[in-house]
Structures are given as C-alpha cells and as structure tokens.
C-alpha cells in the first residue's frame, strides 16, 4: 500500500480517498478512507512519493 501510494503520488491518493469517502455516505467502512494527519503533513511538506523522490520511501537516483 505504501509503495503504491508513492507510485501514484500521495496527493493523488488523498484526492481518491476523499472522493471515495464523499461518495460512500452509507458504507460501514467509510471511515477507512479518512486520510491520517501524518499523511496530510507529508503532503504539505511536498513528500509526494516518486515525483518528488520522497514519500513513504526516499529515492536516491544518483549513480554509485
């Protein structure tokens, strides 16, 4: 789940989760689509995943 979030971008994942939350008003699992505060903080700090080379995983693309 974390690697997939980094792949698509935490900002994109957050938008999808919010849209899903809004659309499933009567679903008993609705609260599972609430984005945790620490993820919101990551998005504010531009830790968006692969597109910023930092998210749940940090990417170092420099040659060794």
CHARMM-style PDB file with segment names, atoms N, HN, CA, C and O in Angstrom:
ATOM      1  N   UNK     1       0.809  -1.174   0.000  1.00  0.00      PROA
ATOM      2  CA  UNK     1       0.000   0.000   0.000  1.00  0.00      PROA
ATOM      3  C   UNK     1       0.869   1.261   0.000  1.00  0.00      PROA
ATOM      4  O   UNK     1       0.553   2.223  -0.700  1.00  0.00      PROA
ATOM      5  N   UNK     2       1.947   1.268   0.768  1.00  0.00      PROA
ATOM      6  HN  UNK     2       2.204   0.487   1.337  1.00  0.00      PROA
ATOM      7  CA  UNK     2       2.800   2.452   0.850  1.00  0.00      PROA
ATOM      8  C   UNK     2       3.546   2.681  -0.459  1.00  0.00      PROA
ATOM      9  O   UNK     2       3.652   3.814  -0.928  1.00  0.00      PROA
ATOM     10  N   UNK     3       4.056   1.618  -1.040  1.00  0.00      PROA
ATOM     11  HN  UNK     3       3.970   0.698  -0.659  1.00  0.00      PROA
ATOM     12  CA  UNK     3       4.778   1.732  -2.311  1.00  0.00      PROA
ATOM     13  C   UNK     3       3.828   2.191  -3.420  1.00  0.00      PROA
ATOM     14  O   UNK     3       4.208   3.000  -4.266  1.00  0.00      PROA
ATOM     15  N   UNK     4       2.605   1.682  -3.417  1.00  0.00      PROA
ATOM     16  HN  UNK     4       2.296   1.025  -2.730  1.00  0.00      PROA
ATOM     17  CA  UNK     4       1.614   2.112  -4.412  1.00  0.00      PROA
ATOM     18  C   UNK     4       1.273   3.585  -4.231  1.00  0.00      PROA
ATOM     19  O   UNK     4       1.120   4.309  -5.214  1.00  0.00      PROA
ATOM     20  N   UNK     5       1.154   4.034  -2.987  1.00  0.00      PROA
ATOM     21  HN  UNK     5       1.278   3.446  -2.188  1.00  0.00      PROA
ATOM     22  CA  UNK     5       0.886   5.452  -2.728  1.00  0.00      PROA
ATOM     23  C   UNK     5       2.027   6.319  -3.249  1.00  0.00      PROA
ATOM     24  O   UNK     5       1.788   7.372  -3.840  1.00  0.00      PROA
ATOM     25  N   UNK     6       3.266   5.882  -3.033  1.00  0.00      PROA
ATOM     26  HN  UNK     6       3.460   5.027  -2.553  1.00  0.00      PROA
ATOM     27  CA  UNK     6       4.409   6.617  -3.573  1.00  0.00      PROA
ATOM     28  C   UNK     6       4.378   6.629  -5.095  1.00  0.00      PROA
ATOM     29  O   UNK     6       4.712   7.641  -5.711  1.00  0.00      PROA
ATOM     30  N   UNK     7       3.983   5.528  -5.701  1.00  0.00      PROA
ATOM     31  HN  UNK     7       3.712   4.706  -5.200  1.00  0.00      PROA
ATOM     32  CA  UNK     7       3.955   5.420  -7.159  1.00  0.00      PROA
ATOM     33  C   UNK     7       2.948   6.400  -7.766  1.00  0.00      PROA
ATOM     34  O   UNK     7       3.281   7.126  -8.702  1.00  0.00      PROA
ATOM     35  N   UNK     8       1.735   6.425  -7.248  1.00  0.00      PROA
ATOM     36  HN  UNK     8       1.464   5.835  -6.487  1.00  0.00      PROA
ATOM     37  CA  UNK     8       0.706   7.307  -7.819  1.00  0.00      PROA
ATOM     38  C   UNK     8       0.799   8.723  -7.279  1.00  0.00      PROA
ATOM     39  O   UNK     8       0.282   9.656  -7.892  1.00  0.00      PROA
ATOM     40  N   UNK     9       1.448   8.890  -6.145  1.00  0.00      PROA
ATOM     41  HN  UNK     9       1.868   8.131  -5.647  1.00  0.00      PROA
ATOM     42  CA  UNK     9       1.582  10.196  -5.506  1.00  0.00      PROA
ATOM     43  C   UNK     9       0.634  10.305  -4.328  1.00  0.00      PROA
ATOM     44  O   UNK     9      -0.544   9.962  -4.428  1.00  0.00      PROA
ATOM     45  N   UNK    10       1.156  10.783  -3.219  1.00  0.00      PROA
ATOM     46  HN  UNK    10       2.113  11.062  -3.138  1.00  0.00      PROA
ATOM     47  CA  UNK    10       0.317  10.909  -2.034  1.00  0.00      PROA
ATOM     48  C   UNK    10      -0.804  11.916  -2.243  1.00  0.00      PROA
ATOM     49  O   UNK    10      -1.888  11.765  -1.681  1.00  0.00      PROA
ATOM     50  N   UNK    11      -0.549  12.940  -3.048  1.00  0.00      PROA
ATOM     51  HN  UNK    11       0.332  13.063  -3.505  1.00  0.00      PROA
ATOM     52  CA  UNK    11      -1.595  13.919  -3.338  1.00  0.00      PROA
ATOM     53  C   UNK    11      -2.736  13.279  -4.122  1.00  0.00      PROA
ATOM     54  O   UNK    11      -3.906  13.535  -3.838  1.00  0.00      PROA
ATOM     55  N   UNK    12      -2.400  12.453  -5.101  1.00  0.00      PROA
ATOM     56  HN  UNK    12      -1.450  12.245  -5.331  1.00  0.00      PROA
ATOM     57  CA  UNK    12      -3.416  11.751  -5.892  1.00  0.00      PROA
ATOM     58  C   UNK    12      -4.172  10.752  -5.021  1.00  0.00      PROA
ATOM     59  O   UNK    12      -5.399  10.676  -5.080  1.00  0.00      PROA
ATOM     60  N   UNK    13      -3.444   9.992  -4.217  1.00  0.00      PROA
ATOM     61  HN  UNK    13      -2.447  10.054  -4.169  1.00  0.00      PROA
ATOM     62  CA  UNK    13      -4.071   9.024  -3.324  1.00  0.00      PROA
ATOM     63  C   UNK    13      -5.039   9.723  -2.371  1.00  0.00      PROA
ATOM     64  O   UNK    13      -6.119   9.205  -2.091  1.00  0.00      PROA
ATOM     65  N   UNK    14      -4.654  10.895  -1.876  1.00  0.00      PROA
ATOM     66  HN  UNK    14      -3.776  11.316  -2.104  1.00  0.00      PROA
ATOM     67  CA  UNK    14      -5.503  11.655  -0.967  1.00  0.00      PROA
ATOM     68  C   UNK    14      -6.792  12.110  -1.652  1.00  0.00      PROA
ATOM     69  O   UNK    14      -7.872  12.036  -1.065  1.00  0.00      PROA
ATOM     70  N   UNK    15      -6.676  12.578  -2.888  1.00  0.00      PROA
ATOM     71  HN  UNK    15      -5.799  12.637  -3.365  1.00  0.00      PROA
ATOM     72  CA  UNK    15      -7.869  13.002  -3.639  1.00  0.00      PROA
ATOM     73  C   UNK    15      -8.816  11.827  -3.883  1.00  0.00      PROA
ATOM     74  O   UNK    15     -10.031  11.964  -3.739  1.00  0.00      PROA
ATOM     75  N   UNK    16      -8.263  10.685  -4.248  1.00  0.00      PROA
ATOM     76  HN  UNK    16      -7.277  10.574  -4.365  1.00  0.00      PROA
ATOM     77  CA  UNK    16      -9.089   9.497  -4.490  1.00  0.00      PROA
ATOM     78  C   UNK    16      -9.794   9.074  -3.199  1.00  0.00      PROA
ATOM     79  O   UNK    16     -10.982   8.752  -3.215  1.00  0.00      PROA
ATOM     80  N   UNK    17      -9.061   9.075  -2.084  1.00  0.00      PROA
ATOM     81  HN  UNK    17      -8.096   9.337  -2.071  1.00  0.00      PROA
ATOM     82  CA  UNK    17      -9.655   8.686  -0.801  1.00  0.00      PROA
ATOM     83  C   UNK    17     -10.766   9.647  -0.397  1.00  0.00      PROA
ATOM     84  O   UNK    17     -11.818   9.211   0.071  1.00  0.00      PROA
ATOM     85  N   UNK    18     -10.549  10.948  -0.570  1.00  0.00      PROA
ATOM     86  HN  UNK    18      -9.694  11.302  -0.950  1.00  0.00      PROA
ATOM     87  CA  UNK    18     -11.572  11.935  -0.216  1.00  0.00      PROA
ATOM     88  C   UNK    18     -12.813  11.780  -1.094  1.00  0.00      PROA
ATOM     89  O   UNK    18     -13.938  11.813  -0.597  1.00  0.00      PROA
ATOM     90  N   UNK    19     -12.600  11.608  -2.410  1.00  0.00      PROA
ATOM     91  HN  UNK    19     -11.685  11.580  -2.813  1.00  0.00      PROA
ATOM     92  CA  UNK    19     -13.746  11.421  -3.314  1.00  0.00      PROA
ATOM     93  C   UNK    19     -14.524  10.162  -2.953  1.00  0.00      PROA
ATOM     94  O   UNK    19     -15.755  10.164  -2.962  1.00  0.00      PROA
ATOM     95  N   UNK    20     -13.811   9.097  -2.638  1.00  0.00      PROA
ATOM     96  HN  UNK    20     -12.811   9.096  -2.631  1.00  0.00      PROA
ATOM     97  CA  UNK    20     -14.475   7.850  -2.253  1.00  0.00      PROA
ATOM     98  C   UNK    20     -15.252   8.050  -0.964  1.00  0.00      PROA
ATOM     99  O   UNK    20     -16.403   7.628  -0.852  1.00  0.00      PROA
ATOM    100  N   UNK    21     -14.618   8.696   0.012  1.00  0.00      PROA
ATOM    101  HN  UNK    21     -13.683   9.038  -0.079  1.00  0.00      PROA
ATOM    102  CA  UNK    21     -15.289   8.981   1.292  1.00  0.00      PROA
ATOM    103  C   UNK    21     -16.593   9.740   1.067  1.00  0.00      PROA
ATOM    104  O   UNK    21     -17.625   9.410   1.652  1.00  0.00      PROA
ATOM    105  N   UNK    22     -16.533  10.752   0.218  1.00  0.00      PROA
ATOM    106  HN  UNK    22     -15.695  11.020  -0.257  1.00  0.00      PROA
ATOM    107  CA  UNK    22     -17.725  11.562  -0.060  1.00  0.00      PROA
ATOM    108  C   UNK    22     -18.825  10.759  -0.751  1.00  0.00      PROA
ATOM    109  O   UNK    22     -20.008  11.045  -0.565  1.00  0.00      PROA
ATOM    110  N   UNK    23     -18.450   9.769  -1.536  1.00  0.00      PROA
ATOM    111  HN  UNK    23     -17.489   9.537  -1.687  1.00  0.00      PROA
ATOM    112  CA  UNK    23     -19.428   9.017  -2.334  1.00  0.00      PROA
ATOM    113  C   UNK    23     -20.043   7.825  -1.600  1.00  0.00      PROA
ATOM    114  O   UNK    23     -21.068   7.304  -2.039  1.00  0.00      PROA
ATOM    115  N   UNK    24     -19.447   7.387  -0.507  1.00  0.00      PROA
ATOM    116  HN  UNK    24     -18.614   7.810  -0.151  1.00  0.00      PROA
ATOM    117  CA  UNK    24     -19.947   6.183   0.169  1.00  0.00      PROA
ATOM    118  C   UNK    24     -20.550   6.529   1.538  1.00  0.00      PROA
ATOM    119  O   UNK    24     -20.193   5.939   2.557  1.00  0.00      PROA
ATOM    120  N   UNK    25     -21.446   7.473   1.535  1.00  0.00      PROA
ATOM    121  HN  UNK    25     -21.737   7.953   0.707  1.00  0.00      PROA
ATOM    122  CA  UNK    25     -22.015   8.001   2.784  1.00  0.00      PROA
ATOM    123  C   UNK    25     -22.641   6.931   3.681  1.00  0.00      PROA
ATOM    124  O   UNK    25     -22.616   7.066   4.904  1.00  0.00      PROA
ATOM    125  N   UNK    26     -23.188   5.894   3.105  1.00  0.00      PROA
ATOM    126  HN  UNK    26     -23.208   5.784   2.112  1.00  0.00      PROA
ATOM    127  CA  UNK    26     -23.880   4.877   3.903  1.00  0.00      PROA
ATOM    128  C   UNK    26     -23.070   3.600   4.113  1.00  0.00      PROA
ATOM    129  O   UNK    26     -23.607   2.606   4.601  1.00  0.00      PROA
ATOM    130  N   UNK    27     -21.807   3.610   3.759  1.00  0.00      PROA
ATOM    131  HN  UNK    27     -21.370   4.418   3.362  1.00  0.00      PROA
ATOM    132  CA  UNK    27     -20.965   2.412   3.887  1.00  0.00      PROA
ATOM    133  C   UNK    27     -20.387   2.318   5.294  1.00  0.00      PROA
ATOM    134  O   UNK    27     -19.865   3.298   5.826  1.00  0.00      PROA
ATOM    135  N   UNK    28     -20.483   1.143   5.887  1.00  0.00      PROA
ATOM    136  HN  UNK    28     -20.907   0.347   5.454  1.00  0.00      PROA
ATOM    137  CA  UNK    28     -19.981   0.967   7.258  1.00  0.00      PROA
ATOM    138  C   UNK    28     -18.454   1.085   7.349  1.00  0.00      PROA
ATOM    139  O   UNK    28     -17.923   1.312   8.437  1.00  0.00      PROA
ATOM    140  N   UNK    29     -17.749   0.936   6.240  1.00  0.00      PROA
ATOM    141  HN  UNK    29     -18.180   0.751   5.356  1.00  0.00      PROA
ATOM    142  CA  UNK    29     -16.287   1.061   6.216  1.00  0.00      PROA
ATOM    143  C   UNK    29     -15.828   2.450   5.752  1.00  0.00      PROA
ATOM    144  O   UNK    29     -14.650   2.637   5.449  1.00  0.00      PROA
ATOM    145  N   UNK    30     -16.719   3.394   5.696  1.00  0.00      PROA
ATOM    146  HN  UNK    30     -17.676   3.242   5.943  1.00  0.00      PROA
ATOM    147  CA  UNK    30     -16.428   4.744   5.181  1.00  0.00      PROA
ATOM    148  C   UNK    30     -15.225   5.392   5.864  1.00  0.00      PROA
ATOM    149  O   UNK    30     -14.406   6.022   5.194  1.00  0.00      PROA
ATOM    150  N   UNK    31     -15.107   5.251   7.162  1.00  0.00      PROA
ATOM    151  HN  UNK    31     -15.773   4.739   7.706  1.00  0.00      PROA
ATOM    152  CA  UNK    31     -14.022   5.902   7.903  1.00  0.00      PROA
ATOM    153  C   UNK    31     -12.628   5.408   7.501  1.00  0.00      PROA
ATOM    154  O   UNK    31     -11.629   6.063   7.797  1.00  0.00      PROA
ATOM    155  N   UNK    32     -12.561   4.268   6.837  1.00  0.00      PROA
ATOM    156  HN  UNK    32     -13.373   3.736   6.596  1.00  0.00      PROA
ATOM    157  CA  UNK    32     -11.245   3.775   6.400  1.00  0.00      PROA
ATOM    158  C   UNK    32     -10.660   4.642   5.287  1.00  0.00      PROA
ATOM    159  O   UNK    32      -9.490   4.484   4.938  1.00  0.00      PROA
ATOM    160  N   UNK    33     -11.449   5.550   4.726  1.00  0.00      PROA
ATOM    161  HN  UNK    33     -12.400   5.678   5.009  1.00  0.00      PROA
ATOM    162  CA  UNK    33     -10.966   6.448   3.679  1.00  0.00      PROA
ATOM    163  C   UNK    33     -10.537   7.818   4.215  1.00  0.00      PROA
ATOM    164  O   UNK    33     -10.187   8.702   3.432  1.00  0.00      PROA
ATOM    165  N   UNK    34     -10.559   8.001   5.525  1.00  0.00      PROA
ATOM    166  HN  UNK    34     -10.843   7.284   6.161  1.00  0.00      PROA
ATOM    167  CA  UNK    34     -10.089   9.251   6.123  1.00  0.00      PROA
ATOM    168  C   UNK    34      -8.564   9.240   6.129  1.00  0.00      PROA
ATOM    169  O   UNK    34      -7.944   8.309   6.642  1.00  0.00      PROA
ATOM    170  N   UNK    35      -7.971  10.273   5.558  1.00  0.00      PROA
ATOM    171  HN  UNK    35      -8.475  11.030   5.141  1.00  0.00      PROA
ATOM    172  CA  UNK    35      -6.514  10.365   5.482  1.00  0.00      PROA
ATOM    173  C   UNK    35      -5.962  10.750   6.854  1.00  0.00      PROA
ATOM    174  O   UNK    35      -6.404  11.737   7.443  1.00  0.00      PROA
ATOM    175  N   UNK    36      -4.997   9.978   7.370  1.00  0.00      PROA
ATOM    176  HN  UNK    36      -4.638   9.176   6.891  1.00  0.00      PROA
ATOM    177  CA  UNK    36      -4.412  10.308   8.674  1.00  0.00      PROA
ATOM    178  C   UNK    36      -3.671  11.654   8.637  1.00  0.00      PROA
ATOM    179  O   UNK    36      -3.179  12.080   7.592  1.00  0.00      PROA
ATOM    180  N   UNK    37      -3.605  12.302   9.787  1.00  0.00      PROA
ATOM    181  HN  UNK    37      -4.005  11.956  10.636  1.00  0.00      PROA
ATOM    182  CA  UNK    37      -2.950  13.608   9.877  1.00  0.00      PROA
ATOM    183  C   UNK    37      -1.493  13.567   9.427  1.00  0.00      PROA
ATOM    184  O   UNK    37      -1.013  14.521   8.815  1.00  0.00      PROA
ATOM    185  N   UNK    38      -0.771  12.463   9.724  1.00  0.00      PROA
ATOM    186  HN  UNK    38      -1.160  11.688  10.221  1.00  0.00      PROA
ATOM    187  CA  UNK    38       0.633  12.416   9.330  1.00  0.00      PROA
ATOM    188  C   UNK    38       0.787  12.398   7.810  1.00  0.00      PROA
ATOM    189  O   UNK    38       1.783  12.898   7.287  1.00  0.00      PROA
ATOM    190  N   UNK    39      -0.179  11.833   7.099  1.00  0.00      PROA
ATOM    191  HN  UNK    39      -0.989  11.427   7.524  1.00  0.00      PROA
ATOM    192  CA  UNK    39      -0.123  11.843   5.628  1.00  0.00      PROA
ATOM    193  C   UNK    39      -0.434  13.254   5.119  1.00  0.00      PROA
ATOM    194  O   UNK    39       0.186  13.714   4.160  1.00  0.00      PROA
ATOM    195  N   UNK    40      -1.376  13.933   5.744  1.00  0.00      PROA
ATOM    196  HN  UNK    40      -1.880  13.560   6.523  1.00  0.00      PROA
ATOM    197  CA  UNK    40      -1.664  15.322   5.372  1.00  0.00      PROA
ATOM    198  C   UNK    40      -0.425  16.194   5.561  1.00  0.00      PROA
ATOM    199  O   UNK    40      -0.145  17.066   4.739  1.00  0.00      PROA
ATOM    200  N   UNK    41       0.313  15.958   6.639  1.00  0.00      PROA
ATOM    201  HN  UNK    41       0.086  15.250   7.307  1.00  0.00      PROA
ATOM    202  CA  UNK    41       1.558  16.694   6.889  1.00  0.00      PROA
ATOM    203  C   UNK    41       2.595  16.383   5.812  1.00  0.00      PROA
ATOM    204  O   UNK    41       3.295  17.284   5.350  1.00  0.00      PROA
ATOM    205  N   UNK    42       2.697  15.126   5.412  1.00  0.00      PROA
ATOM    206  HN  UNK    42       2.127  14.395   5.788  1.00  0.00      PROA
ATOM    207  CA  UNK    42       3.627  14.749   4.338  1.00  0.00      PROA
ATOM    208  C   UNK    42       3.281  15.503   3.058  1.00  0.00      PROA
ATOM    209  O   UNK    42       4.174  15.998   2.371  1.00  0.00      PROA
ATOM    210  N   UNK    43       2.000  15.593   2.735  1.00  0.00      PROA
ATOM    211  HN  UNK    43       1.275  15.191   3.293  1.00  0.00      PROA
ATOM    212  CA  UNK    43       1.565  16.290   1.518  1.00  0.00      PROA
ATOM    213  C   UNK    43       1.903  17.775   1.619  1.00  0.00      PROA
ATOM    214  O   UNK    43       2.373  18.370   0.648  1.00  0.00      PROA
ATOM    215  N   UNK    44       1.669  18.376   2.780  1.00  0.00      PROA
ATOM    216  HN  UNK    44       1.287  17.893   3.568  1.00  0.00      PROA
ATOM    217  CA  UNK    44       2.006  19.794   2.976  1.00  0.00      PROA
ATOM    218  C   UNK    44       3.501  20.046   2.796  1.00  0.00      PROA
ATOM    219  O   UNK    44       3.906  21.103   2.312  1.00  0.00      PROA
ATOM    220  N   UNK    45       4.316  19.069   3.187  1.00  0.00      PROA
ATOM    221  HN  UNK    45       3.987  18.210   3.580  1.00  0.00      PROA
ATOM    222  CA  UNK    45       5.778  19.196   3.076  1.00  0.00      PROA
ATOM    223  C   UNK    45       6.289  18.763   1.706  1.00  0.00      PROA
ATOM    224  O   UNK    45       7.497  18.679   1.487  1.00  0.00      PROA
ATOM    225  N   UNK    46       5.361  18.487   0.782  1.00  0.00      PROA
ATOM    226  HN  UNK    46       4.380  18.555   0.959  1.00  0.00      PROA
ATOM    227  CA  UNK    46       5.695  18.069  -0.592  1.00  0.00      PROA
ATOM    228  C   UNK    46       6.435  16.732  -0.635  1.00  0.00      PROA
ATOM    229  O   UNK    46       7.260  16.506  -1.520  1.00  0.00      PROA
ATOM    230  N   UNK    47       6.143  15.860   0.307  1.00  0.00      PROA
ATOM    231  HN  UNK    47       5.472  16.044   1.026  1.00  0.00      PROA
ATOM    232  CA  UNK    47       6.665  14.495   0.283  1.00  0.00      PROA
ATOM    233  C   UNK    47       5.614  13.646  -0.428  1.00  0.00      PROA
ATOM    234  O   UNK    47       4.848  12.916   0.201  1.00  0.00      PROA
ATOM    235  N   UNK    48       5.600  13.759  -1.746  1.00  0.00      PROA
ATOM    236  HN  UNK    48       6.223  14.352  -2.257  1.00  0.00      PROA
ATOM    237  CA  UNK    48       4.512  13.205  -2.545  1.00  0.00      PROA
ATOM    238  C   UNK    48       4.797  11.840  -3.145  1.00  0.00      PROA
ATOM    239  O   UNK    48       3.941  11.286  -3.835  1.00  0.00      PROA
ATOM    240  N   UNK    49       5.962  11.290  -2.905  1.00  0.00      PROA
ATOM    241  HN  UNK    49       6.658  11.740  -2.345  1.00  0.00      PROA
ATOM    242  CA  UNK    49       6.284   9.984  -3.459  1.00  0.00      PROA
ATOM    243  C   UNK    49       7.310  10.081  -4.560  1.00  0.00      PROA
ATOM    244  O   UNK    49       8.212  10.918  -4.503  1.00  0.00      PROA
ATOM    245  N   UNK    50       7.182   9.239  -5.556  1.00  0.00      PROA
ATOM    246  HN  UNK    50       6.450   8.560  -5.602  1.00  0.00      PROA
ATOM    247  CA  UNK    50       8.181   9.141  -6.632  1.00  0.00      PROA
ATOM    248  C   UNK    50       8.415  10.458  -7.356  1.00  0.00      PROA
ATOM    249  O   UNK    50       9.543  10.744  -7.757  1.00  0.00      PROA
ATOM    250  N   UNK    51       7.374  11.265  -7.531  1.00  0.00      PROA
ATOM    251  HN  UNK    51       6.458  11.032  -7.205  1.00  0.00      PROA
ATOM    252  CA  UNK    51       7.536  12.505  -8.291  1.00  0.00      PROA
ATOM    253  C   UNK    51       8.386  13.542  -7.571  1.00  0.00      PROA
ATOM    254  O   UNK    51       8.903  14.460  -8.207  1.00  0.00      PROA
ATOM    255  N   UNK    52       8.541  13.414  -6.259  1.00  0.00      PROA
ATOM    256  HN  UNK    52       8.121  12.668  -5.742  1.00  0.00      PROA
ATOM    257  CA  UNK    52       9.417  14.325  -5.510  1.00  0.00      PROA
ATOM    258  C   UNK    52      10.604  13.580  -4.894  1.00  0.00      PROA
ATOM    259  O   UNK    52      11.402  14.162  -4.159  1.00  0.00      PROA
ATOM    260  N   UNK    53      10.707  12.297  -5.203  1.00  0.00      PROA
ATOM    261  HN  UNK    53      10.059  11.824  -5.801  1.00  0.00      PROA
ATOM    262  CA  UNK    53      11.775  11.417  -4.718  1.00  0.00      PROA
ATOM    263  C   UNK    53      11.760  11.235  -3.206  1.00  0.00      PROA
ATOM    264  O   UNK    53      12.757  10.812  -2.620  1.00  0.00      PROA
ATOM    265  N   UNK    54      10.653  11.547  -2.583  1.00  0.00      PROA
ATOM    266  HN  UNK    54       9.843  11.891  -3.059  1.00  0.00      PROA
ATOM    267  CA  UNK    54      10.489  11.322  -1.145  1.00  0.00      PROA
ATOM    268  C   UNK    54       9.005  11.199  -0.833  1.00  0.00      PROA
ATOM    269  O   UNK    54       8.191  12.005  -1.285  1.00  0.00      PROA
ATOM    270  N   UNK    55       8.677  10.205  -0.073  1.00  0.00      PROA
ATOM    271  HN  UNK    55       9.338   9.551   0.294  1.00  0.00      PROA
ATOM    272  CA  UNK    55       7.306   9.952   0.352  1.00  0.00      PROA
ATOM    273  C   UNK    55       7.402   8.987   1.516  1.00  0.00      PROA
ATOM    274  O   UNK    55       8.052   9.286   2.518  1.00  0.00      PROA
ATOM    275  N   UNK    56       6.765   7.835   1.396  1.00  0.00      PROA
ATOM    276  HN  UNK    56       6.237   7.593   0.582  1.00  0.00      PROA
ATOM    277  CA  UNK    56       6.963   6.798   2.404  1.00  0.00      PROA
ATOM    278  C   UNK    56       8.364   6.213   2.266  1.00  0.00      PROA
ATOM    279  O   UNK    56       8.958   5.747   3.238  1.00  0.00      PROA
ATOM    280  N   UNK    57       8.878   6.247   1.037  1.00  0.00      PROA
ATOM    281  HN  UNK    57       8.396   6.626   0.248  1.00  0.00      PROA
ATOM    282  CA  UNK    57      10.236   5.780   0.760  1.00  0.00      PROA
ATOM    283  C   UNK    57      11.008   6.926   0.133  1.00  0.00      PROA
ATOM    284  O   UNK    57      10.447   7.710  -0.633  1.00  0.00      PROA
ATOM    285  N   UNK    58      12.276   7.028   0.448  1.00  0.00      PROA
ATOM    286  HN  UNK    58      12.732   6.391   1.070  1.00  0.00      PROA
ATOM    287  CA  UNK    58      13.129   8.051  -0.151  1.00  0.00      PROA
ATOM    288  C   UNK    58      13.882   7.408  -1.304  1.00  0.00      PROA
ATOM    289  O   UNK    58      14.432   6.316  -1.161  1.00  0.00      PROA
ATOM    290  N   UNK    59      13.906   8.090  -2.458  1.00  0.00      PROA
ATOM    291  HN  UNK    59      13.459   8.977  -2.574  1.00  0.00      PROA
ATOM    292  CA  UNK    59      14.554   7.564  -3.641  1.00  0.00      PROA
ATOM    293  C   UNK    59      15.830   8.348  -3.911  1.00  0.00      PROA
ATOM    294  O   UNK    59      15.808   9.573  -4.028  1.00  0.00      PROA
ATOM    295  N   UNK    60      16.928   7.635  -4.008  1.00  0.00      PROA
ATOM    296  HN  UNK    60      16.946   6.640  -3.914  1.00  0.00      PROA
ATOM    297  CA  UNK    60      18.205   8.250  -4.361  1.00  0.00      PROA
ATOM    298  C   UNK    60      18.608   7.686  -5.713  1.00  0.00      PROA
ATOM    299  O   UNK    60      19.010   6.527  -5.822  1.00  0.00      PROA
ATOM    300  N   UNK    61      18.495   8.519  -6.744  1.00  0.00      PROA
ATOM    301  HN  UNK    61      18.169   9.460  -6.656  1.00  0.00      PROA
ATOM    302  CA  UNK    61      18.772   8.058  -8.086  1.00  0.00      PROA
ATOM    303  C   UNK    61      20.194   8.384  -8.543  1.00  0.00      PROA
ATOM    304  O   UNK    61      20.512   8.247  -9.725  1.00  0.00      PROA
ATOM    305  N   UNK    62      21.044   8.812  -7.622  1.00  0.00      PROA
ATOM    306  HN  UNK    62      20.786   8.923  -6.662  1.00  0.00      PROA
ATOM    307  CA  UNK    62      22.410   9.129  -8.034  1.00  0.00      PROA
ATOM    308  C   UNK    62      23.203   7.855  -8.304  1.00  0.00      PROA
ATOM    309  O   UNK    62      23.042   6.865  -7.591  1.00  0.00      PROA
ATOM    310  N   UNK    63      24.063   7.868  -9.332  1.00  0.00      PROA
ATOM    311  HN  UNK    63      24.194   8.673  -9.911  1.00  0.00      PROA
ATOM    312  CA  UNK    63      24.851   6.663  -9.657  1.00  0.00      PROA
ATOM    313  C   UNK    63      25.875   6.388  -8.573  1.00  0.00      PROA
ATOM    314  O   UNK    63      26.421   7.303  -7.956  1.00  0.00      PROA
ATOM    315  N   UNK    64      26.121   5.118  -8.359  1.00  0.00      PROA
ATOM    316  HN  UNK    64      25.678   4.374  -8.860  1.00  0.00      PROA
ATOM    317  CA  UNK    64      27.106   4.721  -7.335  1.00  0.00      PROA
ATOM    318  C   UNK    64      28.452   4.479  -7.936  1.00  0.00      PROA
ATOM    319  OT1 UNK    64      29.395   4.139  -7.221  1.00  0.00      PROA
TER     320      UNK     64
END
